[in-house]
Amino acid sequence: MTPCTQMRPSRWASALTGVALLGAIAAANVPAAAAGPQAVAAGACNISGKQLHEGPTYLTSLRVSGGANCATGLNVVRAYYRCRVHSGGLKGYCHSQVLGFGCSEKRTGISIQFDSSVTCSKGRQRVYHTYTQNT
């Protein structure tokens, strides 16, 4: 091979390889606890596998903020559901505090099913959840 036809890495390819290597090193240094949604103090909670076991027919989302964590959020969801059922069955509304959280709810739906969005707050802590309820 002549010097003109030899394959030499370009400066661009070398730079990209360096960036990829730095990204891999940075990713390896992230603590495992910070990677999972359960460890996050604010944001969306991982409810995978729990959608059917928290009270309502189907828990569709759970988010927390203001210092609340996902475990607190799930406890509020369960307590809110018990309060609703105690106050009028599956179609009931909860008008009292649950675990010290005051909650408000907005619903849409038909006679046999509704979708709901619930916001619960206690000081700075907020728990937001949505669910579908078959009646």
Buried (B, 14 or more C-beta within 10 A) or exposed (E): EEEEEEEEEEEEEEEEEEEEEEEEEEEEEEEEEEEEEEEBEEEEBEBEEEBEEBBBBBBBEBBBBEEBBBEBBBBBBBBBBEBBBEEEEEEEEBEEBBBEBEBEBEEEEEEEEBBBBBBBBBEEBBBBBBBBBEE
